[in-house]
Amino acid sequence: MEIIYTKHAVERIKLRKINKKDVENAIAKPSKIIDKNDIKICQKPLGNKILRVVYRLQDNTYIVITAYLTTKRKYMSGD
């Protein structure tokens, strides 16, 4: 599994103090995946928050667009 980070993703992950290993773990073992055309959003609980990773899959390569933490539990329930 190859993962490439866009410049935007690198900047946001650093700004939001998100560990790249957590991003990679969310992609490898997500709790939920939302498919929006060619964009996917995977999520995984991380402590008392939810890590959401927005990415595109191209030729078996994950291209991470952004990642962020949220406390909104609605994302896990699908509401």
Biotite code that builds the C-alpha atoms (Angstrom):
import biotite.structure as struc

atoms = struc.array([
    struc.Atom([0.000, 0.000, 0.000], chain_id="A", res_id=1, res_name="MET", atom_name="CA", element="C"),
    struc.Atom([1.542, 3.271, -1.143], chain_id="A", res_id=2, res_name="GLU", atom_name="CA", element="C"),
    struc.Atom([0.404, 6.541, 0.412], chain_id="A", res_id=3, res_name="ILE", atom_name="CA", element="C"),
    struc.Atom([1.180, 9.942, -1.092], chain_id="A", res_id=4, res_name="ILE", atom_name="CA", element="C"),
    struc.Atom([0.359, 13.180, 0.709], chain_id="A", res_id=5, res_name="TYR", atom_name="CA", element="C"),
    struc.Atom([-0.595, 16.314, -1.197], chain_id="A", res_id=6, res_name="THR", atom_name="CA", element="C"),
    struc.Atom([1.084, 19.555, -0.152], chain_id="A", res_id=7, res_name="LYS", atom_name="CA", element="C"),
    struc.Atom([-2.211, 20.643, 1.401], chain_id="A", res_id=8, res_name="HIS", atom_name="CA", element="C"),
    struc.Atom([-2.420, 17.400, 3.410], chain_id="A", res_id=9, res_name="ALA", atom_name="CA", element="C"),
    struc.Atom([1.135, 17.761, 4.717], chain_id="A", res_id=10, res_name="VAL", atom_name="CA", element="C"),
    struc.Atom([0.442, 21.343, 5.810], chain_id="A", res_id=11, res_name="GLU", atom_name="CA", element="C"),
    struc.Atom([-2.877, 20.494, 7.488], chain_id="A", res_id=12, res_name="ARG", atom_name="CA", element="C"),
    struc.Atom([-1.572, 17.380, 9.239], chain_id="A", res_id=13, res_name="ILE", atom_name="CA", element="C"),
    struc.Atom([1.318, 19.394, 10.658], chain_id="A", res_id=14, res_name="LYS", atom_name="CA", element="C"),
    struc.Atom([-0.921, 22.318, 11.647], chain_id="A", res_id=15, res_name="LEU", atom_name="CA", element="C"),
    struc.Atom([-3.434, 19.998, 13.319], chain_id="A", res_id=16, res_name="ARG", atom_name="CA", element="C"),
    struc.Atom([-0.688, 17.961, 15.023], chain_id="A", res_id=17, res_name="LYS", atom_name="CA", element="C"),
    struc.Atom([-1.899, 14.668, 13.574], chain_id="A", res_id=18, res_name="ILE", atom_name="CA", element="C"),
    struc.Atom([0.531, 11.763, 13.483], chain_id="A", res_id=19, res_name="ASN", atom_name="CA", element="C"),
    struc.Atom([1.087, 10.318, 9.994], chain_id="A", res_id=20, res_name="LYS", atom_name="CA", element="C"),
    struc.Atom([1.035, 6.813, 11.484], chain_id="A", res_id=21, res_name="LYS", atom_name="CA", element="C"),
    struc.Atom([-2.513, 7.495, 12.698], chain_id="A", res_id=22, res_name="ASP", atom_name="CA", element="C"),
    struc.Atom([-3.472, 8.618, 9.183], chain_id="A", res_id=23, res_name="VAL", atom_name="CA", element="C"),
    struc.Atom([-1.965, 5.463, 7.692], chain_id="A", res_id=24, res_name="GLU", atom_name="CA", element="C"),
    struc.Atom([-3.697, 3.291, 10.302], chain_id="A", res_id=25, res_name="ASN", atom_name="CA", element="C"),
    struc.Atom([-7.053, 4.942, 9.525], chain_id="A", res_id=26, res_name="ALA", atom_name="CA", element="C"),
    struc.Atom([-6.570, 4.166, 5.828], chain_id="A", res_id=27, res_name="ILE", atom_name="CA", element="C"),
    struc.Atom([-5.429, 0.579, 6.476], chain_id="A", res_id=28, res_name="ALA", atom_name="CA", element="C"),
    struc.Atom([-8.051, -0.274, 9.131], chain_id="A", res_id=29, res_name="LYS", atom_name="CA", element="C"),
    struc.Atom([-10.911, 2.232, 8.968], chain_id="A", res_id=30, res_name="PRO", atom_name="CA", element="C"),
    struc.Atom([-14.003, 2.004, 11.158], chain_id="A", res_id=31, res_name="SER", atom_name="CA", element="C"),
    struc.Atom([-16.034, 3.467, 8.317], chain_id="A", res_id=32, res_name="LYS", atom_name="CA", element="C"),
    struc.Atom([-15.522, 4.524, 4.685], chain_id="A", res_id=33, res_name="ILE", atom_name="CA", element="C"),
    struc.Atom([-17.719, 7.036, 2.900], chain_id="A", res_id=34, res_name="ILE", atom_name="CA", element="C"),
    struc.Atom([-17.541, 6.915, -0.891], chain_id="A", res_id=35, res_name="ASP", atom_name="CA", element="C"),
    struc.Atom([-18.257, 10.201, -2.674], chain_id="A", res_id=36, res_name="LYS", atom_name="CA", element="C"),
    struc.Atom([-17.575, 9.619, -6.368], chain_id="A", res_id=37, res_name="ASN", atom_name="CA", element="C"),
    struc.Atom([-13.787, 9.454, -6.714], chain_id="A", res_id=38, res_name="ASP", atom_name="CA", element="C"),
    struc.Atom([-13.177, 10.854, -3.211], chain_id="A", res_id=39, res_name="ILE", atom_name="CA", element="C"),
    struc.Atom([-13.257, 8.643, -0.139], chain_id="A", res_id=40, res_name="LYS", atom_name="CA", element="C"),
    struc.Atom([-13.404, 9.579, 3.527], chain_id="A", res_id=41, res_name="ILE", atom_name="CA", element="C"),
    struc.Atom([-12.231, 7.028, 6.042], chain_id="A", res_id=42, res_name="CYS", atom_name="CA", element="C"),
    struc.Atom([-12.632, 7.460, 9.740], chain_id="A", res_id=43, res_name="GLN", atom_name="CA", element="C"),
    struc.Atom([-11.335, 5.900, 12.880], chain_id="A", res_id=44, res_name="LYS", atom_name="CA", element="C"),
    struc.Atom([-11.804, 6.721, 16.564], chain_id="A", res_id=45, res_name="PRO", atom_name="CA", element="C"),
    struc.Atom([-8.676, 8.230, 18.076], chain_id="A", res_id=46, res_name="LEU", atom_name="CA", element="C"),
    struc.Atom([-8.952, 8.787, 21.805], chain_id="A", res_id=47, res_name="GLY", atom_name="CA", element="C"),
    struc.Atom([-12.088, 10.835, 22.423], chain_id="A", res_id=48, res_name="ASN", atom_name="CA", element="C"),
    struc.Atom([-12.098, 12.168, 18.853], chain_id="A", res_id=49, res_name="LYS", atom_name="CA", element="C"),
    struc.Atom([-12.631, 10.839, 15.348], chain_id="A", res_id=50, res_name="ILE", atom_name="CA", element="C"),
    struc.Atom([-9.868, 11.034, 12.758], chain_id="A", res_id=51, res_name="LEU", atom_name="CA", element="C"),
    struc.Atom([-11.228, 11.634, 9.261], chain_id="A", res_id=52, res_name="ARG", atom_name="CA", element="C"),
    struc.Atom([-8.941, 11.210, 6.259], chain_id="A", res_id=53, res_name="VAL", atom_name="CA", element="C"),
    struc.Atom([-10.017, 12.443, 2.834], chain_id="A", res_id=54, res_name="VAL", atom_name="CA", element="C"),
    struc.Atom([-8.252, 10.673, 0.000], chain_id="A", res_id=55, res_name="TYR", atom_name="CA", element="C"),
    struc.Atom([-8.397, 9.477, -3.587], chain_id="A", res_id=56, res_name="ARG", atom_name="CA", element="C"),
    struc.Atom([-7.426, 5.979, -4.697], chain_id="A", res_id=57, res_name="LEU", atom_name="CA", element="C"),
    struc.Atom([-5.487, 5.885, -7.959], chain_id="A", res_id=58, res_name="GLN", atom_name="CA", element="C"),
    struc.Atom([-3.823, 2.710, -9.271], chain_id="A", res_id=59, res_name="ASP", atom_name="CA", element="C"),
    struc.Atom([-3.478, 1.176, -5.783], chain_id="A", res_id=60, res_name="ASN", atom_name="CA", element="C"),
    struc.Atom([-1.998, 4.428, -4.450], chain_id="A", res_id=61, res_name="THR", atom_name="CA", element="C"),
    struc.Atom([-3.747, 6.394, -1.725], chain_id="A", res_id=62, res_name="TYR", atom_name="CA", element="C"),
    struc.Atom([-3.487, 10.134, -2.332], chain_id="A", res_id=63, res_name="ILE", atom_name="CA", element="C"),
    struc.Atom([-4.276, 11.914, 0.931], chain_id="A", res_id=64, res_name="VAL", atom_name="CA", element="C"),
    struc.Atom([-5.995, 15.252, 0.380], chain_id="A", res_id=65, res_name="ILE", atom_name="CA", element="C"),
    struc.Atom([-6.514, 16.249, 4.016], chain_id="A", res_id=66, res_name="THR", atom_name="CA", element="C"),
    struc.Atom([-7.031, 14.861, 7.501], chain_id="A", res_id=67, res_name="ALA", atom_name="CA", element="C"),
    struc.Atom([-8.684, 16.281, 10.575], chain_id="A", res_id=68, res_name="TYR", atom_name="CA", element="C"),
    struc.Atom([-9.929, 15.396, 14.035], chain_id="A", res_id=69, res_name="LEU", atom_name="CA", element="C"),
    struc.Atom([-13.510, 15.992, 15.081], chain_id="A", res_id=70, res_name="THR", atom_name="CA", element="C"),
    struc.Atom([-15.654, 15.321, 18.135], chain_id="A", res_id=71, res_name="THR", atom_name="CA", element="C"),
    struc.Atom([-18.832, 15.014, 16.108], chain_id="A", res_id=72, res_name="LYS", atom_name="CA", element="C"),
    struc.Atom([-20.163, 11.537, 16.820], chain_id="A", res_id=73, res_name="ARG", atom_name="CA", element="C"),
    struc.Atom([-22.672, 11.887, 13.985], chain_id="A", res_id=74, res_name="LYS", atom_name="CA", element="C"),
    struc.Atom([-19.925, 10.850, 11.596], chain_id="A", res_id=75, res_name="TYR", atom_name="CA", element="C"),
    struc.Atom([-19.678, 7.438, 13.254], chain_id="A", res_id=76, res_name="MET", atom_name="CA", element="C"),
    struc.Atom([-23.422, 6.839, 13.397], chain_id="A", res_id=77, res_name="SER", atom_name="CA", element="C"),
    struc.Atom([-24.055, 7.898, 9.799], chain_id="A", res_id=78, res_name="GLY", atom_name="CA", element="C"),
    struc.Atom([-26.634, 10.562, 10.679], chain_id="A", res_id=79, res_name="ASP", atom_name="CA", element="C"),
])
